[in-house]
Amino acid sequence: MSIKKQFLKGKPECKITFRLDKPAIEVPVESVKIVGSFNNWSVDGEEMDGLKSGDFTKALTFATEQQIQFRYLINNSIWWTDFEADGLIENGMGDEQFNALVQI
């Protein structure tokens, strides 16, 4: 997993490219979405693009000077946390579930 930040010249914006390595789960991965504070946790989140390697990627642009929380939603049923993000925060869903943080 990785997060790449590219601050845009002349604009208070940052292009963030999210990459989820091929998930190590026992079911075929048909879809991955990014769901988070930036879209009010809508499960109709941003659909990621599948790569031939089995990885998934998506670039999104955000205003700077903020922090966002997010998780990946695999096959509309499996929540996946990016433990390599800028930070983690407990999400209050029990069993020490965490949201990933990105500081922009």
LOTOR-94933 format. One record per residue (C-alpha): y, x, z. Coordinates in steps of 0.02 Angstrom, whole numbers, plus 50000, padded with zeros to 5 digits. Example, Ala and Ser with C-alpha at 12.3 -4.5 7.8 and 13.67 -1.06 7.14 Angstrom:
2
497755061550390;499475068450357;
END
This chain:
104
500005000050000;501745005849969;503535000149963;504765008849847;506635006049870;507915008649732;509725005549782;510744999149635;512335008449589;513924998449604;513054983649687;512594980249868;510794977149814;509124985749824;507644983649707;506044984449809;504374986949725;502924980949831;501184987649792;499594981449872;498094992649842;496514983549791;496124973449947;494504978050032;493864960450056;492184952950012;492814939649891;493584942249719;495484943049727;496184930449606;497994930049663;499184938649783;500894932049834;502294939649937;502844927250069;504204930550195;505854927350280;506734929150113;505914913150046;505754903550211;503904907950218;503504896650071;501684898850020;502294896449843;502964914149863;503224927349731;501634929749629;501174948049612;500584955849449;498784961649444;498434979049375;496844985249289;496494995849443;496364980149551;498024983849635;499464971349637;501324974649616;502974965349615;504804970749609;506114960049696;507974962749723;508804959849892;510554961649963;510764977350068;511124978050254;509704966750306;507934966850370;506584955850296;504884950950362;503414947950245;501544946650223;500404945650073;499444929550041;497804932749950;496954918349858;498114906249949;497074908150106;496994926050173;498524933550259;498684952450239;499914963750331;500634979650256;500444991850401;501355005250300;502984995450294;504555001150387;503944992350543;502934978150616;503364963250725;502194951050811;502334934450722;501854922950866;500304916250778;499124923250912;497794936850909;499134950250889;499564945050711;500984955150635;502284953150499;502824968650404;504664973550408;505734981250272;507444988050319;508654987350173;
END
